[in-house]
């Protein structure tokens, strides 16, 4: 990590007005997570249309149907990949603790008498 500037006392180097100190372990808001997932999906799907156009250009320029089919074959799994990546959870941060909760015993493990009426 680069050394913090003299006027910064927070986690991020530079002006504290620009980067506030992170004091919580809270996850990003659901709106931020959704916006990030939509952005990832859009970026990946944006490669599909140029692949189809590139396949048409390759076929018209080189006359090679095999090259065009290969380019189209590469673009076929893109929607599936985009959905998988977009639905993935946000990546873990390096400073996020790895938690393991050991199984806890029940509060009372002895048998209880039932009350008959």
Secondary structure, 3 states (H helix, E strand, C coil): CCCCCCCCCCCCCCCCCCCCCCCCCCCCCHHHHHHHHHHHHHHHHHHHHHHHHHHHHHHHHHCCHHHHHHHHHHHHCHHHHHHHHHCCCCCCCCCCCCCCCCCCCCCCCCCCCCCCC
